[in-house]
Amino acid sequence: MTQRPGQLHLNAFLMSVGHHEASWRLPESDPFANTSVAHFKNLARIAERGKLDSVFLADSPVLWNNVGRRPAGTLEPTVLLAALAGVTEHIGLIATASTTYNEPFNLARRFASLDHLSGGRAGWNIVTTAGVDAARNFNLDELPAHSDRYARAAEFIDVSLKLWDSWGDDAPLGDKENGVWGDDRKIYPPRHVGRYFKVEGALNVPRSPQGYPLLVQAGSSDDGKELAARYAEAVFTAQQTLEDAQRFYVDLKGRARALGRDPGSIKILPGIVPVIGATEAEAHALDAELDRLIKPEYAKRQLAQTLRVKPEELDLDAELPRDLPSEDQIEGAKSRYTLIVSLARRERLTVRQLIGRLGGGRGHRTFAGAPEQVADAIQHWWEQGAADGFNVMPPVLPSGLEAFVEHVVPILQKRGLFRTEYVGTTLRDNYGLPRPANLNLGRDLVAAAE
C-alpha cells in the first residue's frame, strides 16, 4: 500500500441502538434507548476511550419512518450533546440542524452556547432537509425546490458566520477597576439584508472557544458539493465503491481549490458500517442474523418512498422497475437516490436483496469481517485517496462501537494510522484545523491605523 502522510480521522455516528434497522430486535438491545440519556452518555464515553475525533447525531424535523419499523422519536441533538459534554473532555460533539426549518439567529446562538459549555467541541452538520413531510410541519404545502433550499442554506451560513463574529475575541474586558465589562467598539452587528433573511443585531453570546463550530456537510448532489466546497470543514458522504469514493474525493477537493481554499482544510469521511466478529465467519453470521430480522413489508414501503414509486410497484423477488424517475425529477436526497438505484442496477439486485443491503446503513458501505479485516478495509480506502477518515456507523449499539474501539482502533494505532492520545482541547484540534480569525479583524486594523 502507498504510504500517506498524516493520520485518519474517525467519527462515531450514534443512532439509537444501532444503524441496522433490525438491531433493536436483538436480545441484547434496549428498544427504548433512543430517548435514554444514560445510553448516549455511555456511547460518548466509549468513543472517547477510543480517542475518536467526534460523535455525531443525525436529526430531522419530522417523525422518521413508520413507528412499527424501528425505534422512532429522537431527542433534540444540541440538547442531548449538552448533556454529553458534561461526561466527556476531549471528543467533539456534532449535531445536525436544518437551514430550511430554522432561523440563523436562534441556531447560531444554540451552537455558540454548545461550544462554550463544551470548551470548544461543537460542530454543526448542515442539512437542507428533504421530504415533503417536514415541509408540512412548517407552514408549507410542498417541499421547496432543491436549488432554493441550497441557496437559502448558503445565505443562512453567511449570516451565521456574521453572528458568530459579531463579538470581537477581546470584546469582554471584565475591567473591575474602571467599571467596564465590555468594549462596545468590538461589537459588530451584522445588519444583514438578503434574499431570505434580515438580521440586524449582534448575537447575544460572546465569540466561542472555537470562533465558530466545526462546519460539517452531508449532501453529495452538485448543489451539495458546491456548498461543501465553499463552507464545509468536514464532509460525511456515502460511497459504495472505492472508485466512486475516489471520484468524489478528487471532485470535492478540486472544487475547494477552485474557490481558493486549501483542499486539506476539508476532511472527507465516507460512512462505513463495520459488522465485527472475532472471526470472519462470526461477523457474517451476525450480519445474516440482522438481515433475517428485517421485516420486508416495512422496508419495502420506505424504499418505495425513496424511489418515488408506489409500494405495489416493487416486487420483492424482482429487480427494480426500469421506468424509475431520473435524478433531475427528484427534489429531495438526490445523491442518495442515485446511489441506491446505481447499486441495484450494477449488482442486479432483487428488491429483497436491495432491502438487505440497505438495512445496515441506508446506502453506506457495509463491511463484515474480523477486526484485522475491518482495519485493512479502512486503511486501503485511506491510502488510495478515497477518504481522510471515516464516519463509523456501528450496526448495533453499544456492542458494535465497543468492538470497534476495543479491537479495530488498537490495530490502526499500532500501524501509526490513528492517534493514541488527544492533542489539543477543541474539535478543531482533533481535526487538525486552525481556529478561524474573526471576519471583522480587518476593520479593527484599519481603525487602529487611522
MARLOZA-70808 format. One record per residue (C-alpha): chain; x, y, z. Coordinates in pm, whole numbers, plus 50000, padded with zeros to 5 digits. Layout:
N
+---+-------+-------+-------+
! c !    c1 !    c2 !    c3 !
+---+-------+-------+-------+
! A !     X !     Y !     Z !
...
+---+-------+-------+-------+
This chain:
450
+---+-------+-------+-------+
! c !    c1 !    c2 !    c3 !
+---+-------+-------+-------+
! A ! 50000 ! 50000 ! 50000 !
! A ! 50112 ! 50355 ! 49928 !
! A ! 50229 ! 50547 ! 50232 !
! A ! 50036 ! 50865 ! 50303 !
! A ! 50134 ! 51139 ! 50549 !
! A ! 49910 ! 51225 ! 50844 !
! A ! 49655 ! 51017 ! 51030 !
! A ! 49298 ! 50906 ! 50994 !
! A ! 49002 ! 51094 ! 51139 !
! A ! 48723 ! 50884 ! 51290 !
! A ! 48374 ! 51000 ! 51382 !
! A ! 48117 ! 50783 ! 51562 !
! A ! 47768 ! 50825 ! 51417 !
! A ! 47533 ! 50739 ! 51704 !
! A ! 47182 ! 50622 ! 51616 !
! A ! 46958 ! 50481 ! 51891 !
! A ! 47052 ! 50111 ! 51928 !
! A ! 47241 ! 50089 ! 51601 !
! A ! 47229 ! 50168 ! 51231 !
! A ! 47091 ! 49833 ! 51125 !
! A ! 46715 ! 49871 ! 51117 !
! A ! 46665 ! 49538 ! 51295 !
! A ! 46925 ! 49596 ! 51567 !
! A ! 46654 ! 49673 ! 51824 !
! A ! 46520 ! 49316 ! 51788 !
! A ! 46839 ! 49152 ! 51916 !
! A ! 46815 ! 49011 ! 52272 !
! A ! 47092 ! 49247 ! 52390 !
! A ! 46920 ! 49565 ! 52267 !
! A ! 46711 ! 49813 ! 52464 !
! A ! 46425 ! 49909 ! 52230 !
! A ! 46375 ! 50235 ! 52422 !
! A ! 46737 ! 50354 ! 52419 !
! A ! 46655 ! 50622 ! 52158 !
! A ! 46538 ! 50852 ! 52441 !
! A ! 46779 ! 50733 ! 52711 !
! A ! 47037 ! 50994 ! 52809 !
! A ! 47227 ! 50727 ! 53004 !
! A ! 47259 ! 50520 ! 52684 !
! A ! 47411 ! 50808 ! 52488 !
! A ! 47641 ! 50906 ! 52774 !
! A ! 47777 ! 50552 ! 52772 !
! A ! 47831 ! 50566 ! 52394 !
! A ! 48013 ! 50900 ! 52418 !
! A ! 48245 ! 50764 ! 52687 !
! A ! 48321 ! 50455 ! 52476 !
! A ! 48402 ! 50669 ! 52173 !
! A ! 48626 ! 50895 ! 52380 !
! A ! 48803 ! 50592 ! 52525 !
! A ! 48893 ! 50506 ! 52165 !
! A ! 49030 ! 50861 ! 52108 !
! A ! 48780 ! 50919 ! 51825 !
! A ! 48762 ! 51270 ! 51684 !
! A ! 48391 ! 51321 ! 51740 !
! A ! 48045 ! 51180 ! 51787 !
! A ! 47759 ! 51280 ! 51560 !
! A ! 47381 ! 51288 ! 51594 !
! A ! 47155 ! 51299 ! 51290 !
! A ! 46824 ! 51480 ! 51308 !
! A ! 46518 ! 51575 ! 51107 !
! A ! 46219 ! 51796 ! 51194 !
! A ! 45978 ! 51513 ! 51114 !
! A ! 45894 ! 51176 ! 51269 !
! A ! 46112 ! 50924 ! 51087 !
! A ! 45964 ! 50614 ! 50927 !
! A ! 45665 ! 50407 ! 51024 !
! A ! 45690 ! 50374 ! 51403 !
! A ! 45633 ! 49999 ! 51368 !
! A ! 45961 ! 49959 ! 51185 !
! A ! 46231 ! 50065 ! 51432 !
! A ! 46277 ! 50289 ! 51740 !
! A ! 46120 ! 50621 ! 51644 !
! A ! 46143 ! 50965 ! 51800 !
! A ! 46471 ! 51137 ! 51880 !
! A ! 46588 ! 51385 ! 52139 !
! A ! 46684 ! 51731 ! 52010 !
! A ! 47055 ! 51684 ! 51933 !
! A ! 47207 ! 52005 ! 52071 !
! A ! 47023 ! 51947 ! 52400 !
! A ! 47148 ! 51588 ! 52412 !
! A ! 47504 ! 51691 ! 52325 !
! A ! 47495 ! 51945 ! 52609 !
! A ! 47440 ! 51650 ! 52843 !
! A ! 47723 ! 51454 ! 52677 !
! A ! 47959 ! 51750 ! 52715 !
! A ! 47936 ! 51708 ! 53091 !
! A ! 48062 ! 51348 ! 53089 !
! A ! 48342 ! 51386 ! 52830 !
! A ! 48650 ! 51604 ! 52799 !
! A ! 48804 ! 51570 ! 52453 !
! A ! 48568 ! 51423 ! 52198 !
! A ! 48389 ! 51652 ! 51952 !
! A ! 48010 ! 51689 ! 51960 !
! A ! 47841 ! 51731 ! 51620 !
! A ! 47468 ! 51794 ! 51581 !
! A ! 47252 ! 51811 ! 51269 !
! A ! 47034 ! 52117 ! 51215 !
! A ! 46837 ! 52223 ! 50908 !
! A ! 46881 ! 52553 ! 50727 !
! A ! 46533 ! 52514 ! 50577 !
! A ! 46342 ! 52497 ! 50905 !
! A ! 46543 ! 52721 ! 51139 !
! A ! 46642 ! 53087 ! 51161 !
! A ! 47009 ! 53193 ! 51171 !
! A ! 46996 ! 53388 ! 51498 !
! A ! 46842 ! 53107 ! 51705 !
! A ! 47063 ! 52838 ! 51555 !
! A ! 47384 ! 53043 ! 51578 !
! A ! 47307 ! 53110 ! 51943 !
! A ! 47242 ! 52742 ! 52012 !
! A ! 47573 ! 52627 ! 51863 !
! A ! 47773 ! 52910 ! 52021 !
! A ! 47625 ! 52810 ! 52356 !
! A ! 47718 ! 52443 ! 52299 !
! A ! 48071 ! 52546 ! 52204 !
! A ! 48107 ! 52747 ! 52524 !
! A ! 47973 ! 52483 ! 52759 !
! A ! 48181 ! 52206 ! 52596 !
! A ! 48504 ! 52406 ! 52598 !
! A ! 48520 ! 52429 ! 52219 !
! A ! 48395 ! 52090 ! 52099 !
! A ! 48082 ! 52179 ! 51899 !
! A ! 48018 ! 52100 ! 51534 !
! A ! 47720 ! 52172 ! 51307 !
! A ! 47615 ! 51921 ! 51041 !
! A ! 47443 ! 52144 ! 50785 !
! A ! 47145 ! 51992 ! 50604 !
! A ! 46870 ! 52135 ! 50385 !
! A ! 46620 ! 51856 ! 50471 !
! A ! 46448 ! 51651 ! 50204 !
! A ! 46090 ! 51531 ! 50216 !
! A ! 45750 ! 51694 ! 50196 !
! A ! 45651 ! 51566 ! 50542 !
! A ! 45898 ! 51804 ! 50705 !
! A ! 45777 ! 52094 ! 50491 !
! A ! 45421 ! 52037 ! 50606 !
! A ! 45531 ! 52067 ! 50969 !
! A ! 45644 ! 52424 ! 50896 !
! A ! 45354 ! 52602 ! 50726 !
! A ! 45442 ! 52477 ! 50376 !
! A ! 45234 ! 52265 ! 50141 !
! A ! 45527 ! 52139 ! 49933 !
! A ! 45900 ! 52085 ! 49967 !
! A ! 46093 ! 52392 ! 49850 !
! A ! 46287 ! 52328 ! 49529 !
! A ! 46631 ! 52171 ! 49566 !
! A ! 46812 ! 52478 ! 49427 !
! A ! 46613 ! 52712 ! 49654 !
! A ! 46698 ! 52507 ! 49962 !
! A ! 47068 ! 52527 ! 49883 !
! A ! 47056 ! 52900 ! 49803 !
! A ! 46887 ! 52957 ! 50138 !
! A ! 47149 ! 52735 ! 50306 !
! A ! 47436 ! 52942 ! 50166 !
! A ! 47284 ! 53267 ! 50291 !
! A ! 47199 ! 53100 ! 50624 !
! A ! 47566 ! 53007 ! 50674 !
! A ! 47684 ! 53354 ! 50573 !
! A ! 47453 ! 53512 ! 50831 !
! A ! 47560 ! 53261 ! 51097 !
! A ! 47927 ! 53346 ! 51036 !
! A ! 47847 ! 53716 ! 51076 !
! A ! 47665 ! 53642 ! 51400 !
! A ! 47947 ! 53430 ! 51543 !
! A ! 48189 ! 53709 ! 51452 !
! A ! 47964 ! 53983 ! 51587 !
! A ! 48176 ! 53984 ! 51903 !
! A ! 48547 ! 54050 ! 51886 !
! A ! 48751 ! 53799 ! 52084 !
! A ! 48865 ! 54085 ! 52305 !
! A ! 48521 ! 54249 ! 52345 !
! A ! 48470 ! 54114 ! 52701 !
! A ! 48704 ! 54306 ! 52933 !
! A ! 48588 ! 54241 ! 53289 !
! A ! 48765 ! 54562 ! 53398 !
! A ! 48655 ! 54589 ! 53761 !
! A ! 48876 ! 54886 ! 53842 !
! A ! 48721 ! 55110 ! 53577 !
! A ! 48377 ! 54950 ! 53588 !
! A ! 48384 ! 54849 ! 53222 !
! A ! 48272 ! 54495 ! 53149 !
! A ! 48300 ! 54505 ! 52767 !
! A ! 48416 ! 54717 ! 52475 !
! A ! 48125 ! 54833 ! 52259 !
! A ! 48368 ! 54912 ! 51978 !
! A ! 48429 ! 54537 ! 51943 !
! A ! 48062 ! 54454 ! 51880 !
! A ! 47978 ! 54419 ! 51510 !
! A ! 47604 ! 54394 ! 51433 !
! A ! 47553 ! 54205 ! 51103 !
! A ! 47285 ! 54441 ! 50968 !
! A ! 47223 ! 54175 ! 50705 !
! A ! 46955 ! 54219 ! 50439 !
! A ! 46940 ! 53938 ! 50183 !
! A ! 46707 ! 53727 ! 49972 !
! A ! 46599 ! 53500 ! 50258 !
! A ! 46698 ! 53675 ! 50581 !
! A ! 46707 ! 54013 ! 50752 !
! A ! 46917 ! 54008 ! 51069 !
! A ! 47005 ! 54334 ! 51238 !
! A ! 47171 ! 54284 ! 51575 !
! A ! 47476 ! 54113 ! 51719 !
! A ! 47447 ! 53767 ! 51873 !
! A ! 47372 ! 53766 ! 52245 !
! A ! 47651 ! 53515 ! 52310 !
! A ! 48023 ! 53615 ! 52306 !
! A ! 48251 ! 53459 ! 52045 !
! A ! 48303 ! 53098 ! 52144 !
! A ! 48624 ! 52900 ! 52211 !
! A ! 48649 ! 52773 ! 51852 !
! A ! 48544 ! 53106 ! 51700 !
! A ! 48258 ! 52913 ! 51548 !
! A ! 48168 ! 52544 ! 51545 !
! A ! 48322 ! 52300 ! 51301 !
! A ! 48111 ! 52315 ! 50984 !
! A ! 48008 ! 51973 ! 50852 !
! A ! 47803 ! 51896 ! 50540 !
! A ! 47648 ! 51576 ! 50414 !
! A ! 47493 ! 51636 ! 50069 !
! A ! 47655 ! 51484 ! 49760 !
! A ! 47446 ! 51636 ! 49479 !
! A ! 47610 ! 51906 ! 49266 !
! A ! 47446 ! 52173 ! 49481 !
! A ! 47560 ! 51989 ! 49793 !
! A ! 47918 ! 51960 ! 49673 !
! A ! 47929 ! 52329 ! 49583 !
! A ! 47805 ! 52419 ! 49931 !
! A ! 48061 ! 52187 ! 50088 !
! A ! 48345 ! 52323 ! 49874 !
! A ! 48262 ! 52678 ! 49986 !
! A ! 48197 ! 52625 ! 50356 !
! A ! 48249 ! 52272 ! 50491 !
! A ! 48542 ! 52163 ! 50705 !
! A ! 48429 ! 51801 ! 50724 !
! A ! 48204 ! 51611 ! 50483 !
! A ! 48003 ! 51299 ! 50565 !
! A ! 47936 ! 51109 ! 50243 !
! A ! 47801 ! 50773 ! 50125 !
! A ! 48002 ! 50576 ! 49868 !
! A ! 47969 ! 50207 ! 49783 !
! A ! 48286 ! 50151 ! 49580 !
! A ! 48647 ! 50264 ! 49601 !
! A ! 48626 ! 50418 ! 49254 !
! A ! 48316 ! 50622 ! 49341 !
! A ! 48478 ! 50739 ! 49663 !
! A ! 48797 ! 50841 ! 49480 !
! A ! 48597 ! 51036 ! 49222 !
! A ! 48402 ! 51216 ! 49493 !
! A ! 48723 ! 51292 ! 49684 !
! A ! 48901 ! 51440 ! 49382 !
! A ! 48592 ! 51630 ! 49270 !
! A ! 48526 ! 51796 ! 49605 !
! A ! 48890 ! 51879 ! 49673 !
! A ! 48912 ! 52030 ! 49323 !
! A ! 48603 ! 52243 ! 49379 !
! A ! 48754 ! 52375 ! 49703 !
! A ! 49082 ! 52456 ! 49531 !
! A ! 48896 ! 52644 ! 49256 !
! A ! 48735 ! 52860 ! 49526 !
! A ! 49076 ! 52949 ! 49669 !
! A ! 49056 ! 52711 ! 49965 !
! A ! 49325 ! 52470 ! 50079 !
! A ! 49185 ! 52124 ! 49988 !
! A ! 49343 ! 51991 ! 50306 !
! A ! 49108 ! 52210 ! 50509 !
! A ! 48817 ! 51979 ! 50417 !
! A ! 48815 ! 51632 ! 50574 !
! A ! 48612 ! 51379 ! 50371 !
! A ! 48467 ! 51094 ! 50577 !
! A ! 48264 ! 50825 ! 50395 !
! A ! 48028 ! 50620 ! 50608 !
! A ! 48119 ! 50261 ! 50694 !
! A ! 47901 ! 50011 ! 50879 !
! A ! 48151 ! 49766 ! 51034 !
! A ! 47997 ! 49433 ! 51131 !
! A ! 48271 ! 49293 ! 51354 !
! A ! 48320 ! 48940 ! 51482 !
! A ! 48609 ! 48757 ! 51645 !
! A ! 48639 ! 48576 ! 51312 !
! A ! 48514 ! 48649 ! 50962 !
! A ! 48258 ! 48369 ! 50995 !
! A ! 48126 ! 48517 ! 51320 !
! A ! 48090 ! 48861 ! 51158 !
! A ! 47897 ! 48719 ! 50863 !
! A ! 47675 ! 48522 ! 51099 !
! A ! 47583 ! 48844 ! 51284 !
! A ! 47523 ! 49019 ! 50952 !
! A ! 47292 ! 48738 ! 50839 !
! A ! 47104 ! 48737 ! 51169 !
! A ! 47039 ! 49110 ! 51146 !
! A ! 46916 ! 49078 ! 50788 !
! A ! 46689 ! 48789 ! 50891 !
! A ! 46520 ! 49016 ! 51144 !
! A ! 46426 ! 49281 ! 50885 !
! A ! 46051 ! 49296 ! 50820 !
! A ! 46039 ! 49339 ! 50441 !
! A ! 45690 ! 49493 ! 50436 !
! A ! 45816 ! 49795 ! 50634 !
! A ! 46139 ! 49821 ! 50437 !
! A ! 45956 ! 49798 ! 50105 !
! A ! 45734 ! 50094 ! 50194 !
! A ! 46041 ! 50301 ! 50288 !
! A ! 46223 ! 50205 ! 49968 !
! A ! 45917 ! 50294 ! 49759 !
! A ! 45906 ! 50636 ! 49924 !
! A ! 46275 ! 50693 ! 49849 !
! A ! 46229 ! 50587 ! 49485 !
! A ! 45909 ! 50791 ! 49444 !
! A ! 45702 ! 50489 ! 49340 !
! A ! 45407 ! 50305 ! 49491 !
! A ! 45490 ! 50003 ! 49713 !
! A ! 45284 ! 49774 ! 49492 !
! A ! 45516 ! 49859 ! 49200 !
! A ! 45802 ! 49681 ! 49382 !
! A ! 45818 ! 49301 ! 49361 !
! A ! 46037 ! 49163 ! 49641 !
! A ! 46177 ! 48892 ! 49416 !
! A ! 46232 ! 49104 ! 49104 !
! A ! 46476 ! 49378 ! 49015 !
! A ! 46377 ! 49743 ! 49034 !
! A ! 46134 ! 49867 ! 48768 !
! A ! 46304 ! 50008 ! 48459 !
! A ! 46096 ! 50327 ! 48445 !
! A ! 46209 ! 50495 ! 48767 !
! A ! 46229 ! 50877 ! 48783 !
! A ! 46558 ! 51040 ! 48681 !
! A ! 46766 ! 51227 ! 48940 !
! A ! 46653 ! 51555 ! 48782 !
! A ! 46296 ! 51469 ! 48879 !
! A ! 46389 ! 51417 ! 49245 !
! A ! 46366 ! 51722 ! 49472 !
! A ! 46496 ! 51563 ! 49792 !
! A ! 46804 ! 51349 ! 49871 !
! A ! 46914 ! 51339 ! 49507 !
! A ! 47254 ! 51183 ! 49568 !
! A ! 47118 ! 50907 ! 49794 !
! A ! 46851 ! 50824 ! 49535 !
! A ! 47117 ! 50785 ! 49264 !
! A ! 47342 ! 50576 ! 49491 !
! A ! 47061 ! 50329 ! 49569 !
! A ! 46946 ! 50292 ! 49209 !
! A ! 47306 ! 50255 ! 49084 !
! A ! 47379 ! 49988 ! 49345 !
! A ! 47070 ! 49789 ! 49247 !
! A ! 47139 ! 49818 ! 48872 !
! A ! 47513 ! 49748 ! 48899 !
! A ! 47472 ! 49428 ! 49103 !
! A ! 47134 ! 49329 ! 48953 !
! A ! 46979 ! 49301 ! 49299 !
! A ! 46622 ! 49200 ! 49360 !
! A ! 46418 ! 49433 ! 49579 !
! A ! 46456 ! 49183 ! 49866 !
! A ! 46834 ! 49177 ! 49821 !
! A ! 46847 ! 49556 ! 49796 !
! A ! 46649 ! 49588 ! 50119 !
! A ! 46908 ! 49366 ! 50286 !
! A ! 47195 ! 49576 ! 50152 !
! A ! 47031 ! 49898 ! 50271 !
! A ! 46921 ! 49762 ! 50608 !
! A ! 47256 ! 49819 ! 50773 !
! A ! 47341 ! 50169 ! 50656 !
! A ! 47078 ! 50311 ! 50419 !
! A ! 47326 ! 50319 ! 50132 !
! A ! 47650 ! 50349 ! 50325 !
! A ! 47914 ! 50082 ! 50275 !
! A ! 47866 ! 49776 ! 50496 !
! A ! 48170 ! 49560 ! 50569 !
! A ! 48164 ! 49238 ! 50771 !
! A ! 48485 ! 49083 ! 50898 !
! A ! 48729 ! 49021 ! 51179 !
! A ! 48898 ! 49329 ! 51335 !
! A ! 49210 ! 49294 ! 51117 !
! A ! 48996 ! 49283 ! 50802 !
! A ! 48798 ! 49592 ! 50905 !
! A ! 49124 ! 49778 ! 50973 !
! A ! 49257 ! 49666 ! 50633 !
! A ! 48944 ! 49796 ! 50459 !
! A ! 48974 ! 50134 ! 50630 !
! A ! 49344 ! 50161 ! 50558 !
! A ! 49302 ! 50069 ! 50193 !
! A ! 49048 ! 50342 ! 50117 !
! A ! 49253 ! 50597 ! 50311 !
! A ! 49580 ! 50513 ! 50137 !
! A ! 49414 ! 50502 ! 49794 !
! A ! 49296 ! 50863 ! 49821 !
! A ! 48928 ! 50788 ! 49881 !
! A ! 48895 ! 50931 ! 50232 !
! A ! 49055 ! 51140 ! 50505 !
! A ! 48887 ! 50918 ! 50760 !
! A ! 48553 ! 50751 ! 50822 !
! A ! 48211 ! 50813 ! 50966 !
! A ! 48183 ! 50492 ! 51169 !
! A ! 47823 ! 50364 ! 51186 !
! A ! 47801 ! 50063 ! 51422 !
! A ! 47516 ! 49832 ! 51321 !
! A ! 47437 ! 49757 ! 51687 !
! A ! 47491 ! 49986 ! 51986 !
! A ! 47666 ! 49976 ! 52223 !
! A ! 47828 ! 49642 ! 52131 !
! A ! 47931 ! 49744 ! 51778 !
! A ! 48103 ! 50061 ! 51900 !
! A ! 48274 ! 49870 ! 52180 !
! A ! 48403 ! 49614 ! 51930 !
! A ! 48538 ! 49888 ! 51705 !
! A ! 48708 ! 50075 ! 51991 !
! A ! 48848 ! 49767 ! 52164 !
! A ! 48959 ! 49565 ! 51861 !
! A ! 48991 ! 49781 ! 51547 !
! A ! 49126 ! 50107 ! 51687 !
! A ! 49430 ! 49938 ! 51853 !
! A ! 49524 ! 49787 ! 51515 !
! A ! 49505 ! 50129 ! 51346 !
! A ! 49709 ! 50280 ! 51631 !
! A ! 49973 ! 50007 ! 51606 !
! A ! 50003 ! 50082 ! 51232 !
! A ! 50057 ! 50452 ! 51308 !
! A ! 49732 ! 50546 ! 51134 !
! A ! 49543 ! 50684 ! 51434 !
! A ! 49621 ! 50884 ! 51746 !
! A ! 49698 ! 50720 ! 52078 !
! A ! 49623 ! 51038 ! 52276 !
! A ! 49430 ! 51357 ! 52214 !
! A ! 49639 ! 51662 ! 52125 !
! A ! 49474 ! 51996 ! 52199 !
! A ! 49139 ! 52068 ! 52357 !
! A ! 48892 ! 52152 ! 52080 !
! A ! 48714 ! 51971 ! 51798 !
! A ! 48917 ! 52176 ! 51551 !
! A ! 49231 ! 52047 ! 51725 !
! A ! 49108 ! 51690 ! 51674 !
! A ! 49064 ! 51753 ! 51302 !
! A ! 49391 ! 51946 ! 51270 !
! A ! 49217 ! 52268 ! 51173 !
! A ! 49303 ! 52621 ! 51291 !
! A ! 49074 ! 52849 ! 51487 !
! A ! 48928 ! 53093 ! 51230 !
! A ! 49012 ! 53462 ! 51261 !
! A ! 48723 ! 53700 ! 51318 !
! A ! 48597 ! 53838 ! 50987 !
! A ! 48591 ! 54184 ! 51148 !
! A ! 48960 ! 54178 ! 51242 !
! A ! 49047 ! 54381 ! 50933 !
! A ! 48804 ! 54653 ! 51041 !
! A ! 48988 ! 54685 ! 51373 !
! A ! 49327 ! 54707 ! 51200 !
! A ! 49205 ! 54984 ! 50970 !
! A ! 49055 ! 55175 ! 51262 !
! A ! 49380 ! 55141 ! 51459 !
! A ! 49583 ! 55271 ! 51162 !
! A ! 49355 ! 55574 ! 51135 !
+---+-------+-------+-------+
